């Protein structure tokens, strides 16, 4: 079986379940993970992880020792770091972009930005998680014929569909994601402040960890929402599934940061839809490719606190709409976002790129 170098400089942050789902389901080649830092191995167990050496010569030596036939760089920054390795080994290289690694705004002072055009010239293939991001890659100068849109999938066996009660009291809204500015949680808190005025029995749970925790905690206090909002932190897969099953509405109001950082298509939304939750989100990144407005959920412009509150309250008031949206959401993730199906597409790309490296 051919070996590929699956390069992720940190294996693996808790938000990157989508990478793990791909890795563990690949079975037509043997992925060897090369990483500079190992983390969360209890959450993402994988047996074949090697140290990613510093220095091009050392990496080349290791790849040759392992008889690597293809390089799969996870995130654009890894692709940029491996350009010289790719040139000297003449190995085919696939680079997967995911969001932050392809900002909207360019800076000539940013070394990474200056190197991206060369990566697009010498790289053999690039995957992106949405058509929205495909256009961003083209805008940066990547040849369209080198780009494959490959939606990242989820393990549907871990997220069971649940037909929820038709209630308007004690409604639970859940939000899941890294506590980062682009997730828009500060706007959600401001919107939820309006919601509890009309629906004081409603509750909000935010699941995740990150640099914004302190600011969000302060905002919760300033808005007098301590009684209504819980910052849950990081939870296990089984805990996440249980929490989604106990919720009634999922909300992720993603925004574009001032640096131009955007989402691809958040896996957290896919997982929520798999359990039958209706979604309130924003017209941002690739989200409209997953959630069609007034079908699987409701979409509002970025940073629109007023509309965000109105859409949440509309779903609280209309439980039958919530159930119908949840049914459509489950059907969509089954059709287009099942990890076991998506990984076969990835294997087809590997096969094509290694055609001359038998």
N, C-alpha and C positions, 0 to 999 in steps of 0.2 A: 504494500500500500504506500502510495506517495506521501511524503511528509511536507507540510507547509509550516512556515513560521507565522504564527498568529501573534502579532506584536501589539501589546497594550502596556504602556509604560507603568501603569499602576493596575495590578490585578487584585481586586476589582472593587471600585467604589459601590456603595449600596444602591445607588440609583441606576446601575447598569445591568439590571437583570436581563435586559434584551440581548446583551452580548453573551451572557452565560447560556441563555436559551439556545442561541445559535451554536455556540461551542459544543455543548453537550449532545446536540442532535446531529452533528456532522458525522457521517459514517462511511463516505466514499474515499476520504483521505484521512491522514493522521495529523491533526493539528498539534503542534508543539507551541505552547505559550511562552513567549519571551517577555520578561517583565523586570523592571528595576526595583519595584516595590511590591511585596505580597501583602495583601490585606483581606479581611473578611472571608478567609478560607472555610470557616464553618458555614457560612451562608452560600458560598460558591465553591464547593469542593471540586478540584480537578487534579488529576494525578501527575500530568506531564507539564510542569512549569519549570522553566530554566531562567537563569539570571541573564538579563540583557546587558551585555558588556558595554563599557564606555569605549569609544574609539572605533572608527570604521574598520580598521584592520582586524581588531578582535572580534567584531561582529561577523565579518566575512569568514574568518577562520572557523568560528563556531557553526555558521550556517553550512560551510563545506563539510565539517566533521559530521554534521547531522544529515547530510545529503538532502538539504532543503530544495524543493522544486518550485516553490512559489512563496512570495511574501504577501501577507495580508496585514496592512497597517491600519489599525483602528484609530480613527480620528486623523484629521489633516496634519496635525503637528507631528505625529509619528511618521507619516508619509514624507514630510519635508526632511526629517532627521535621517531617513533611510535612502534618500535620493542617491547618494554616492555609493552606498552598498548596492543598490539596484543597478547603477551604471557599471560598476566593476564586476559584479557577478553575472550580469546579463540575465538575471532571473526576472520572470514576469512579476509585476507588483500590482496588487489591488489595494486601493485606499478607500476606506469608508468614512464619509463625513456624516456628522450627526446634528450640528447646530451651532454651538459656540465657536467651532473651528472654522466657520465661514461667515464672518461678520458682514453686515450690510455696508458699514463704513470702512474705507480703506485708509491706511496711513503709510506714507512713504518712509516714515521713521521706524515703522515696525518691521523688523527683519523677517518675521514669519510671513507678513503680507508681501514683502518683496520677493520671497522665494516661491510663493504659490504658483506664479505663471510657469516657472521651470518644472514644477511637479506635474502640472497639467500637460506639459510637452512630453516629458519622459515616462510618465505613469501609463500603464497599459489600460487600466480600467478604474472606474470610480463608482461607488454606490452611494446613494442618498436615500433618506427615508420618506421623501415626499416629492411631488412634482414642483411644489413651491421651491424646494431647495435645489432641484435640478436647474431651475431657471437662474438661481443665484450662482451656481457653478458656471453656467454658460456666460453670465454677466462678468464673471471673473476671468473668462477666456478659455474655459475648458471646452474642447471639441464635443459637441452633442453626441457624436457616435461612440464616445468613450464612457458615457454615463448610463448606468442602470438604476432605475427607481426600484428600490426593494424595501417595501414596508417591513419594519421590524415586527415580529409576531410575539404572541404570548402563549403560554401553556394553558390551553382552555380546560385541561383536567383539574387545574388548581382553582378555577373560578367558576363555580356552579351558578347557573341561572336560578333566580329566586323570584317567584311571583309575590309581590309585596302587598301588604294591607292597604286598602284605600282609606287613608286617614288624613285629616287636616290638622290634628293636634299632635304635639310631641314629635314633630318632624325633625329628622336628623339630616343635616347637610354635612357632607364629608369632602375634604380637599386633601389631595396627596401629592407630595413633591418635595424636592430639595428646597430648603428655605433660602431661596435666591430671589433677587429682585425681579428676574424675568417671569417668575411664577405669579406675580401680581397679588400676593396674599394681602398686602396692605390695602388694596382696593376692595378685596373681598371683606375684610374686617369692617371697613367703612360702610359697605353696602349692607352687611349683616346688622349693623347698628340700626339701620332703617327697618330691616326685617323684624327684629325683636320688638320694635314699637307696636307693630301690627299683630305679630305672632309671638307672644312672650314665652310660649312653651317650646319654641323651636330651639335647637342646639346646633353648634358648629364644632366639628372636630377637624383639626389640621394635623396630618400625619407627615412627618419628615424632620430632618435636621439640617442645619446649615448656618451660614454667617448672619442671616437676618433674624435669628431667634431673639436676640436682645431687643432689637427694634420692634419686633412684632409683640413681644411681651409688654413693652412700654405702651404701645398703641392700644393693646387690649385694656390696660389699666386706664389710659386716658379716655377711652370710650365707655368706661364702666361696663365692660363685657366679661369680667372674670367669672361671673355666674353662668354665662352662656357659651363660652368658648374654651376649648381644651387644646393645648399644643401637645400632641401625643408623642413626638419623637419617632425614632426608627422602630419598626416592628418586624416580626418574622413574617414569612410568607403565609403561614397558617393564620396568624393573628390578623394580617391584612385581609385575607379572604373573609374572615369572620366579621371584621369591622365593616367591610363593604356590604355584607349581607344584612347588617343591622341598620344600615343607612337608607335614606329615602331619595336623596338628591346628591349628585356629584357636581362639584364646582371647581374649575381651574381657570382663573381669568388671566392667562398669560399676557405679557406685554413685551415690547421690544425695548431693551435697555438703551441708555444713551451711547453705549459703545457699539450698538448695532447687534447685540446678542439676541438671537431668536430661538424658539423651539423648532424641532422637526415636527413629529407627531408624538406627543407624550404617551408613553406606555401606560401611565397611570389612568388615562382616560379609557384606553382599550380594556384594561382590567375591570374598571367600573362598569363599562358597557357589557362586558361578558357576564356580569352578575345580574344584569337587568336594570341598572340605574340610569335614569335620564340625566342628561348632562347640560350644565350651563357653563359656557366658555366664551372665548373671544374670537374675533375674526383676525387670527394671528397665525403666521407660519403655515404649517401644513394641517392645522386643526380642522379647517373646513373640508379637507379631503376625507376625514374620519367622521366628523359630526356635521350632517346636513341640517341647516337651520330649519326648525319646525318639523324635523323628522326624527332623528335620534336625540335631539336636544335643542337648545336655544343658544344663539350666538349674538354677542353684542360687540360694539367697537372697544378697542383697548382703553383701559382707564376710565370707562364710563360707569361710575359708581351708581348713578341714578338708575340706568337701564339694568345694570346687574341686579340691583335690589328688586326692581319690578319683575324681572324674569324669574327670580327665585320665588317671589311671592305668588306669581302666576302658577307655578308648579305646586306650591303648597296648597293653593286653592283648588287645583284640578288634579286630584289623584288618578283619575282615569287616564288623563293625558300622560302622566308619569309612567303608568303601566304600559301604555301603547308605545311610548318612546323607548322604554326599556326592552320591549320585545324586538323592536327594530334594531336596537343597538346590538343585542346578542346575535341577531342574524348577520349583521354586517361584520362583526369580528370573526364569526365562524367562516364567512366567505373569503375574507381578504386579509385577516391578521392572525391566522393560526400558525404558530411557530413551526410546527411539524411540516406544514406546506411551504412556508417561506424559505426554510433552510434548503429545500430541494432546489430552489432558484439559485441560491448561493453556490451550491455544489455544481450546478450547470456552468456558472461563471468560472469556477476553479477549473473545471474540465476543459473549457474552451481555451483559457489562458495557458494551460499546461500542454496543449496539443503538440507543441514543438519541443517539449522537454520530457520525453519518455525515457 
